[in-house]
């Protein structure tokens, strides 16, 4: 709620909505919590990021999402209030949904009653059938796009890749969606109808009932192959007399042939409703319902722990009471929110300001598209005949997917890949016939010579260098006149799309005579050590905006923000490190006898890290940092590896580039 008379600055507004918090971020989309002052209600406001607004294809998908959802007024579909534009930036205002998405609930380990699972799927079927009746195929049905409200209502979200009427955004031969829940015909790039969404619902139903996905795989390629070519493992479920009926429903929903599936989602909903009615569950006793209502009143009064205690007792006494379980789930989440000592969110929303300042130059789908790379597993297959050129690639759109989640699995290529698999492609080994890998290299300023293991490649930044493809590591050195040489150790192989970027510090001109040592306490946190070397010496000053330790030949020479050390004359390799800022770099510097040289440490940027679910450890460059959310964390500019580790062993790694210009955002999602 916004206080009466409060006026928000333009940097905290989207249209007429005051931005009051962040809800989530995707590859090119951001969702904020907003407040409509005119109607005095909270809303969810979705907008494109600064990167997203430069992509005409993304903007078109964004508008499709709004138009599709706005056409569909149904209790099981999220309600869209407005499709607007503010300072050239499109946004969607929609109802703010409490509760949690189905994926988070499934991954939390919290037990769901069979009746609740079936009720959720029946509601999803009804909402999607309504969309199909209005000519809209969702095309990206998955648990994270299904929101469960506190009263058990299921809401379908994110129509960003929907097929809307005669829209030409999604075309035959183009695959859009999330691989685990795709239908075989979607993978093949065929024309889709509502039976494709029905297959996706079947995958969700299988996962809800068994606790695992029907088509698991260690790579997107293997998942795609199984969906198209292999049957799902037999469903393991026991619900008494309705077991066989339920297994038959799931088997038909997961049929490879759309004609063998139920005719439509309304029919599937009817079949599941029949199973629901056959379940032998009695109604919750009146006294238990009264106790649930009393506990909910305690929750509204702020007596959260007392409400949770009462509901836990009720859940033990009435284990089959769906009302009790839902009330306990809501109260437990509320208690967890109060117990978490989260850092307060900044109220300036810098990424929103960056979006509103984005240049109005659009990239059409046919220009500036990313280079197409197949996943490593896909590269092992070769079609039996000369392949045709792949159709233009379009990055998949997902509202809250983590950035770069399926980079390399671009549309069109996947359809050709699966066709090759089905045609009996031949398995190869190795990363490629050339045994080489190309790495994009950048420097600020540009025009630096790039050396690989001391060998001048002839490449100047920004460009690409070729390195050995086998596992190992190489040292990239960047040289530019008037700047300090900077090196990076690169572990191979690198993920597709990773760029090695360095900031080149300007060389400090030699002084005619040695500069005096800085006074103690001025910038130095640790007194510099004297290297025990004979011969002429020179001075090197290291400047940084944060404390940096200076290492030479494995010895620490000092630590501070403006530290001068003595080094033997000649070309020396100096290592700078600052673990708190995740910075370690080796710089070569020419030390002149009786002269002075200078080195600048990399500048700092910001990183924001979230995860779903958020019960995971976050590591940066292999070092444990904290549990998410992590906001406004200082980090040295350059490439970093962000890792997520969940208690059940699930892992996710993301390579990101921190810059001085804007914060970098990372979303971890357990698959």
C-alpha positions in Angstrom: 0.0 0.0 0.0 1.3 3.5 -0.9 0.8 6.2 1.8 -1.7 8.9 1.0 -0.1 11.9 -0.7 3.0 9.9 -1.7 4.5 10.9 -5.0 6.9 8.4 -6.6 9.8 9.5 -8.8 9.7 8.7 -12.5 12.4 6.0 -11.9 9.9 4.2 -9.7 6.9 4.3 -12.1 5.7 2.2 -15.0 2.8 4.0 -16.6 0.4 4.9 -13.8 1.8 2.2 -11.5 4.1 2.8 -8.6 6.8 0.1 -8.4 7.0 -1.2 -4.9 9.2 -4.4 -5.3 10.6 -7.0 -7.6 8.9 -10.3 -8.2 11.2 -12.0 -10.7 13.4 -11.7 -13.7 13.9 -13.7 -16.9 16.2 -13.6 -19.9 14.7 -10.3 -21.2 11.7 -9.7 -19.0 11.1 -8.3 -15.5 8.1 -8.6 -13.2 7.5 -5.9 -10.5 5.0 -5.5 -7.7 3.1 -2.3 -8.4 0.4 -0.2 -7.0 -2.5 1.3 -8.9 -3.1 4.6 -7.1 -6.3 5.3 -9.1 -8.0 2.0 -8.2 -6.1 1.5 -5.0 -5.0 -2.1 -5.7 -1.8 -4.0 -6.0 -0.9 -5.4 -9.4 1.9 -7.3 -11.1 3.6 -5.2 -13.8 5.7 -7.1 -16.4 8.0 -5.2 -18.7 11.0 -5.9 -21.0 14.5 -5.2 -19.8 16.9 -2.9 -21.6 18.1 -5.8 -23.7 14.7 -7.1 -24.5 13.3 -3.8 -25.9 16.0 -3.8 -28.6 14.7 -7.1 -30.0 11.6 -6.6 -32.3 10.8 -10.3 -32.0 10.7 -10.0 -28.2 8.5 -7.0 -28.3 6.1 -8.8 -30.6 5.9 -11.8 -28.4 5.3 -9.5 -25.4 2.3 -7.9 -27.2 1.0 -11.4 -28.1 1.1 -12.4 -24.4 -1.0 -9.4 -23.4 -3.5 -9.8 -26.3 -3.9 -13.5 -25.8 -4.5 -13.2 -22.0 -6.7 -10.2 -22.4 -9.0 -12.1 -24.7 -9.4 -14.9 -22.1 -11.6 -14.0 -19.2 -11.6 -17.3 -17.3 -11.2 -18.1 -13.6 -8.2 -20.4 -14.4 -6.3 -17.8 -16.5 -4.5 -14.8 -15.2 -6.4 -11.5 -15.7 -4.7 -8.8 -17.7 -5.7 -5.2 -16.8 -3.7 -3.2 -19.3 -1.2 -3.4 -22.2 0.5 0.0 -22.2 3.7 1.8 -23.1 5.8 4.2 -21.0 8.6 6.1 -22.5 8.7 3.7 -25.5 8.8 0.6 -23.2 5.9 -1.8 -23.4 4.4 -3.2 -20.2 1.6 -5.5 -19.0 -0.4 -4.9 -15.8 -2.1 -8.0 -14.5 -3.6 -9.3 -11.3 -1.1 -9.9 -8.5 -1.4 -13.6 -7.7 -0.7 -14.8 -4.1 0.4 -18.4 -3.4 3.2 -20.2 -5.3 3.7 -21.6 -8.7 3.3 -25.4 -9.1 6.9 -26.0 -9.9 8.0 -24.4 -6.6 5.5 -26.6 -4.7 6.6 -29.7 -6.5 10.3 -29.0 -5.8 9.7 -28.1 -2.2 9.1 -31.7 -1.2 5.8 -30.8 0.4 3.3 -33.6 0.1 0.2 -33.0 -2.0 -2.9 -35.1 -1.7 -3.9 -37.1 -4.7 -7.2 -35.2 -4.8 -5.4 -31.9 -4.9 -3.1 -33.0 -7.7 -6.0 -34.1 -9.8 -8.0 -30.9 -9.0 -5.1 -28.8 -10.2 -4.8 -30.6 -13.5 -8.6 -30.5 -14.1 -8.5 -26.7 -13.6 -5.6 -26.4 -16.0 -7.5 -28.5 -18.5 -10.5 -26.2 -18.3 -8.5 -23.0 -18.6 -6.6 -24.3 -21.6 -9.7 -25.7 -23.3 -11.3 -22.2 -23.0 -8.2 -20.7 -24.7 -8.3 -23.3 -27.5 -12.0 -22.5 -28.0 -10.9 -18.9 -28.6 -8.2 -19.9 -31.1 -5.2 -19.7 -28.8 -2.7 -22.5 -28.2 -0.4 -21.8 -25.2 2.6 -23.8 -26.5 4.6 -23.4 -23.2 2.5 -25.3 -20.6 4.8 -26.2 -17.7 4.6 -26.1 -13.8 6.3 -22.7 -13.5 3.5 -21.2 -15.6 0.7 -22.5 -13.3 0.1 -20.5 -10.2 -1.7 -22.1 -7.2 -3.6 -19.6 -5.1 -4.2 -20.0 -1.4 -7.7 -21.3 -1.9 -6.6 -24.0 -4.3 -7.4 -22.1 -7.5 -5.0 -22.8 -10.4 -4.2 -19.9 -12.8 -2.4 -20.3 -16.1 0.2 -17.6 -16.8 2.6 -16.5 -19.6 1.1 -16.7 -23.0 4.3 -15.2 -24.4 4.8 -17.9 -27.0 1.1 -18.6 -27.7 -0.2 -19.0 -31.2 -2.7 -16.2 -31.5 -5.0 -16.3 -34.5 -3.1 -15.5 -37.7 0.0 -14.2 -35.9 3.2 -15.1 -37.8 5.6 -15.0 -34.8 5.6 -18.8 -34.4 5.9 -20.6 -37.7 6.1 -24.2 -38.9 9.7 -25.4 -38.6 10.2 -23.3 -35.5 10.3 -24.7 -32.0 9.4 -22.5 -29.0 8.9 -23.7 -25.4 10.6 -25.7 -22.6 12.0 -29.0 -23.7 10.7 -31.3 -20.9 7.1 -30.4 -21.6 7.1 -30.2 -25.4 5.0 -32.4 -27.6 6.6 -34.6 -30.3 4.9 -32.5 -33.0 6.2 -29.3 -31.4 9.8 -30.7 -31.6 9.3 -31.7 -35.2 8.2 -28.1 -36.0 4.8 -29.1 -37.2 1.6 -27.1 -37.1 0.2 -27.3 -33.6 -3.3 -27.4 -32.1 -4.7 -27.9 -28.7 -3.6 -31.5 -28.5 0.0 -30.2 -28.2 -0.9 -28.4 -24.9 -2.8 -31.6 -23.9 0.5 -33.6 -24.2 2.2 -31.0 -22.0 -0.5 -31.4 -19.4 0.0 -35.1 -19.5 3.7 -34.6 -18.7 2.7 -32.5 -15.7 0.2 -35.1 -14.6 2.8 -37.8 -14.8 5.3 -35.8 -12.8 2.7 -34.9 -10.1 1.7 -38.6 -9.7 5.1 -40.2 -9.8 7.4 -37.4 -8.6 9.6 -37.6 -11.7 9.5 -36.5 -15.3 8.5 -39.0 -17.9 11.3 -38.1 -20.3 14.5 -37.4 -18.2 17.8 -36.7 -19.8 21.2 -35.3 -19.1 21.0 -32.8 -22.0 18.3 -31.1 -24.0 19.1 -33.3 -26.9 18.5 -36.5 -25.1 15.2 -35.2 -23.7 14.0 -34.3 -27.2 14.9 -37.7 -28.5 13.1 -39.5 -25.8 9.9 -37.4 -26.2 9.8 -38.2 -29.9 11.1 -41.8 -29.9 10.7 -43.5 -26.5 7.6 -44.3 -24.4 7.4 -43.0 -20.9 8.2 -45.5 -18.1 5.1 -47.1 -16.7 3.4 -44.8 -14.2 3.8 -45.9 -10.6 0.7 -44.9 -8.7 -1.7 -46.6 -6.3 -5.1 -45.1 -5.8 -7.1 -48.3 -5.2 -9.8 -49.1 -7.7 -9.0 -46.1 -9.9 -5.4 -47.0 -10.4 -5.8 -48.6 -13.9 -8.1 -45.8 -15.1 -5.6 -43.2 -14.1 -2.7 -45.0 -15.8 -4.8 -45.3 -19.0 -5.5 -41.6 -18.9 -1.8 -40.7 -18.6 -0.8 -43.2 -21.3 -3.3 -41.7 -23.8 -2.3 -38.2 -23.0 1.4 -39.0 -23.6 0.7 -40.8 -26.9 3.2 -39.8 -29.7 0.3 -39.6 -32.2 -2.0 -36.7 -31.5 -4.9 -38.7 -32.9 -4.5 -41.3 -30.1 -4.8 -38.7 -27.3 -8.1 -37.6 -25.8 -10.0 -35.5 -28.3 -9.5 -32.3 -26.3 -8.7 -31.0 -22.9 -12.4 -30.8 -21.9 -12.5 -34.6 -22.5 -9.4 -35.1 -20.4 -10.9 -33.0 -17.6 -14.0 -35.1 -17.7 -12.0 -38.3 -17.4 -10.0 -37.0 -14.4 -13.2 -35.7 -12.8 -14.6 -39.2 -13.0 -11.5 -40.5 -11.1 -11.9 -37.8 -8.6 -15.4 -38.7 -7.8 -14.4 -42.4 -7.4 -11.8 -41.5 -4.7 -13.0 -42.6 -1.3 -12.5 -39.4 0.7 -14.9 -38.1 3.2 -15.7 -34.5 3.8 -13.8 -32.6 6.4 -15.7 -32.6 9.7 -17.5 -29.4 10.5 -15.6 -28.9 13.7 -12.3 -29.2 11.8 -13.5 -26.6 9.3 -14.4 -24.3 12.2 -10.9 -24.8 13.6 -9.3 -24.0 10.2 -11.4 -20.7 10.1 -10.3 -19.8 13.6 -6.6 -20.4 12.7 -7.0 -18.2 9.6 -8.3 -15.4 11.7 -5.2 -15.7 13.9 -3.1 -15.4 10.8 -4.8 -12.2 9.7 -4.4 -10.8 13.2 -0.6 -11.4 13.0 -0.5 -14.3 15.4 1.3 -16.4 12.9 3.1 -18.9 15.0 0.0 -19.7 17.0 -1.9 -20.2 13.7 0.8 -22.6 12.4 0.8 -24.6 15.7 -3.0 -25.1 15.6 -3.0 -26.1 11.9 -0.2 -28.6 12.4 -2.3 -30.3 15.1 -5.3 -30.3 12.8 -3.3 -31.8 9.9 -2.3 -34.7 12.1 -5.9 -35.3 13.3 -7.4 -34.9 9.8 -4.6 -36.1 7.3 -7.1 -36.2 4.4 -8.4 -32.7 4.9 -7.5 -30.6 1.9 -8.7 -27.4 3.5 -6.4 -27.9 6.5 -3.4 -28.6 4.3 -4.0 -25.5 2.2 -4.4 -23.3 5.3 -1.3 -24.8 6.8 0.7 -24.2 3.6 -0.3 -20.5 3.6 0.4 -20.0 7.3 3.8 -21.7 7.0 4.9 -19.6 4.1 3.8 -16.5 6.0 5.9 -17.6 9.0 8.9 -18.3 6.8 8.7 -14.8 5.3 8.7 -13.2 8.7 11.6 -15.4 9.9 13.9 -14.7 7.0 16.2 -11.8 7.7 16.3 -10.6 4.1 18.2 -7.5 3.1 15.8 -4.7 2.3 15.3 -4.0 -1.4 16.7 -0.8 -2.7 14.0 1.6 -3.6 15.7 3.1 -6.7 15.4 0.0 -9.0 18.5 0.8 -11.1 17.7 -1.8 -13.7 14.3 -0.1 -14.3 16.1 3.2 -14.8 18.4 1.5 -17.3 15.4 0.1 -19.2 13.8 3.5 -19.5 17.0 5.0 -20.8 17.5 2.2 -23.4 18.2 3.5 -26.9 15.2 3.2 -29.3 17.0 1.1 -31.9 15.3 -2.1 -32.5 16.9 -5.3 -33.7 14.7 -7.2 -36.1 14.6 -11.0 -36.0 16.7 -11.1 -39.1 19.5 -8.8 -37.8 22.1 -9.2 -35.1 20.8 -12.7 -34.2 23.1 -14.8 -32.0 25.3 -17.4 -33.6 23.6 -20.8 -33.6 25.4 -23.4 -31.5 24.1 -27.0 -31.0 24.3 -28.4 -27.5 27.4 -30.6 -26.9 25.3 -33.8 -27.1 23.7 -32.7 -30.3 27.1 -32.1 -31.9 27.7 -35.9 -31.6 25.0 -36.7 -34.3 25.3 -36.3 -38.0 22.4 -36.5 -40.5 22.7 -39.2 -43.2 22.8 -36.7 -46.0 23.9 -33.1 -46.6 21.8 -31.0 -44.3 19.8 -28.0 -45.5 20.5 -24.6 -44.0 18.7 -24.2 -40.7 15.9 -21.7 -40.6 16.4 -18.4 -38.8 16.7 -18.9 -35.1 14.5 -17.1 -32.6 15.3 -17.3 -28.9 12.5 -18.9 -26.8 10.6 -16.6 -24.6 9.8 -17.4 -21.0 8.6 -14.9 -18.4 10.8 -16.0 -15.5 13.3 -18.4 -16.9 16.9 -18.0 -15.9 19.1 -16.1 -18.4 20.6 -18.2 -21.1 19.0 -21.4 -19.8 18.8 -23.1 -23.2 21.3 -21.0 -25.1 22.5 -23.2 -28.0 19.1 -24.8 -28.3 17.7 -22.4 -30.8 14.5 -22.9 -32.7 14.7 -24.4 -36.2 18.0 -26.1 -35.4 16.3 -28.4 -32.9 13.7 -29.5 -35.5 16.5 -30.4 -37.9 18.4 -32.1 -35.2 15.5 -34.4 -34.2 14.8 -35.2 -37.8 18.4 -36.3 -38.1 18.1 -38.4 -35.0 15.0 -40.1 -36.3 16.7 -40.8 -39.6 19.4 -42.8 -37.8 22.3 -40.3 -37.4 25.7 -41.7 -36.8 27.3 -41.1 -33.3 30.6 -39.5 -33.3 33.0 -38.7 -30.6 34.9 -35.5 -29.9 34.0 -31.9 -30.0 34.5 -31.4 -33.7 36.7 -32.5 -36.6 39.0 -29.5 -36.3 39.7 -30.1 -32.6 39.6 -26.3 -32.2 37.4 -23.9 -30.3 36.8 -20.2 -31.1 36.6 -17.7 -28.3 35.2 -14.2 -28.6 37.6 -11.7 -27.1 36.9 -8.1 -26.1 38.8 -5.3 -24.5 38.0 -1.8 -23.3 39.5 0.1 -25.1 39.4 -2.1 -28.3 42.3 -2.8 -30.6 44.4 -4.9 -28.2 46.7 -7.6 -29.6 45.7 -11.1 -28.4 48.3 -13.7 -27.5 47.6 -17.3 -26.7 50.2 -18.9 -24.4 52.6 -16.2 -25.4 52.0 -16.6 -29.2 50.8 -13.5 -31.1 47.6 -14.7 -32.9 47.4 -11.6 -35.1 43.9 -11.0 -33.8 42.9 -7.6 -32.4 40.0 -7.0 -30.1 37.1 -7.2 -30.6 37.4 -10.4 -32.4 37.8 -14.2 -32.1 40.8 -16.4 -31.4 41.2 -20.1 -32.1 42.4 -22.3 -29.2 42.8 -26.1 -28.8 39.4 -27.9 -28.3 40.6 -30.5 -25.8 40.3 -30.0 -22.0 42.9 -27.9 -20.3 43.7 -24.3 -20.0 45.3 -21.5 -22.0 46.6 -18.1 -21.1 45.2 -15.1 -23.1 47.2 -12.0 -23.0 46.0 -8.6 -24.2 48.5 -5.9 -25.3 47.8 -2.4 -26.4 50.2 0.5 -26.6 49.9 2.9 -23.7 48.1 0.3 -21.5 49.2 -2.3 -19.1 49.2 -5.9 -20.5 46.5 -8.0 -18.9 46.3 -11.8 -18.8 43.4 -14.2 -18.3 43.7 -18.0 -17.6 40.8 -19.7 -19.5 39.8 -23.3 -18.7 38.7 -25.3 -21.7 36.3 -26.1 -23.1 34.3 -22.9 -22.7 30.5 -22.9 -23.0 29.1 -21.6 -26.2 28.5 -17.9 -26.3 31.1 -17.1 -23.5 33.2 -14.0 -24.2 36.5 -13.2 -22.5 36.5 -9.4 -21.7 39.2 -7.3 -20.0 39.6 -3.7 -19.0 43.0 -2.4 -19.9 44.5 0.0 -17.4 46.4 3.0 -18.8 50.2 2.8 -18.2 51.5 5.4 -15.8 54.2 7.5 -17.4 57.7 6.9 -16.0 58.8 9.6 -13.5 62.3 11.1 -13.8 63.0 10.1 -10.2 61.4 7.6 -7.8 58.2 8.9 -6.2 58.3 8.8 -2.4 56.5 6.0 -0.7 53.0 6.9 0.5 52.7 7.8 4.1 51.6 5.0 6.3 47.9 4.6 6.5 47.3 6.4 3.2 45.5 3.8 1.1 47.6 0.9 2.5 46.0 -1.8 4.7 49.1 -4.0 4.8 52.6 -2.6 4.7 54.4 -3.7 1.5 57.1 -6.3 1.7 60.4 -5.8 0.1 61.4 -8.4 -2.5 64.8 -9.8 -1.7 66.3 -9.3 -5.1 69.6 -7.9 -6.2 70.0 -5.4 -9.0 68.3 -2.2 -9.9 64.8 -1.7 -8.6 61.7 0.3 -9.7 58.4 1.2 -8.2 54.9 0.0 -9.1 51.8 1.7 -7.8 48.6 -0.3 -7.7 45.4 1.8 -7.7 42.0 0.4 -6.9 38.6 1.4 -5.6 38.7 -1.5 -3.1 41.4 -3.2 -1.1 43.6 -5.3 -3.4 46.4 -7.7 -2.4 49.6 -7.6 -4.6 51.4 -10.9 -5.2 54.7 -11.3 -6.9 56.3 -14.8 -7.4 53.9 -16.2 -4.8 54.7 -13.6 -2.1 52.4 -10.9 -0.8 53.9 -7.5 -1.2 51.1 -5.4 0.2 47.4 -4.8 0.3 45.4 -1.6 0.0 43.7 0.8 -2.4 46.8 2.8 -3.4 49.9 0.7 -2.7 53.4 1.3 -4.0 55.8 -1.7 -4.1 59.4 -2.1 -5.2 60.2 -4.7 -7.9 63.3 -5.7 -9.9 63.7 -3.8 -13.1 62.4 -5.6 -16.2 59.1 -7.2 -17.3 57.4 -8.6 -14.2 54.1 -10.5 -13.7 52.1 -9.1 -10.8 49.0 -10.8 -9.5 46.2 -8.8 -8.0 43.5 -10.5 -5.9 40.5 -9.4 -3.9 38.5 -12.5 -2.8 35.6 -10.4 -1.4 35.1 -8.9 -4.9 35.8 -12.2 -6.7 38.8 -10.7 -8.5 42.1 -12.4 -9.3 44.1 -11.3 -12.4 47.8 -11.4 -13.5 49.1 -8.2 -15.1 52.5 -7.9 -16.8 54.2 -4.5 -16.2 57.5 -3.0 -17.4 59.5 -2.0 -14.3 62.1 0.6 -15.0 65.2 1.1 -12.8 64.7 4.2 -10.7 61.3 4.8 -12.4 57.7 4.3 -11.5 54.9 2.4 -13.2 51.3 2.0 -12.4 48.6 -0.6 -12.5 44.8 -0.2 -12.2 42.8 -3.0 -10.7 39.5 -4.0 -12.5 36.6 -1.7 -11.7 33.6 -3.0 -9.7 30.1 -3.8 -10.9 27.0 -5.2 -9.2 25.3 -8.5 -9.3 21.8 -9.6 -8.2 21.1 -13.3 -7.7 17.8 -15.0 -7.1 16.7 -18.7 -7.3 13.6 -20.8 -7.4 13.4 -22.6 -5.1 15.6 -20.4 -3.0 16.8 -23.1 -0.5 20.2 -23.4 -2.3 23.8 -22.3 -1.8 25.1 -19.8 -4.2 28.8 -19.9 -5.2 30.7 -17.4 -7.3 33.8 -18.7 -9.0 33.6 -21.7 -6.8 33.4 -19.8 -3.5 30.3 -20.0 -1.3 28.6 -16.6 -1.0 25.2 -16.9 0.7 21.7 -18.2 0.2 19.5 -16.2 -2.2 18.3 -13.6 -2.7 21.7 -11.7 -3.0 21.2 -8.1 -4.0 23.7 -5.4 -4.9 26.7 -7.6 -4.3 29.9 -5.9 -5.4 31.9 -7.9 -8.0 34.9 -7.2 -10.2 34.1 -6.6 -13.9 34.7 -9.5 -16.2 33.5 -13.1 -16.6 32.3 -15.0 -13.5 30.7 -18.4 -12.9 27.6 -18.4 -10.7 26.7 -21.8 -9.3 23.6 -23.0 -7.5 23.6 -26.1 -5.2 20.3 -27.5 -3.9 20.1 -29.9 -0.9 18.9 -32.8 -3.1 22.0 -32.6 -5.3 20.5 -30.5 -8.1 23.0 -28.1 -9.6 23.0 -25.2 -12.0 25.9 -23.2 -13.4 25.7 -19.9 -15.2 28.5 -17.8 -16.7 27.9 -14.1 -16.6 29.8 -10.9 -17.4 29.9 -8.1 -14.8 30.2 -4.6 -16.2 30.6 -1.1 -14.8 27.6 0.1 -16.7 24.7 -1.8 -15.2 24.1 -4.6 -12.6 24.0 -8.2 -13.9 21.0 -10.3 -12.9 21.1 -14.1 -12.5 18.1 -16.4 -11.9 18.8 -20.0 -10.7 16.1 -22.5 -11.5 16.2 -26.1 -10.5 15.5 -28.5 -13.4 
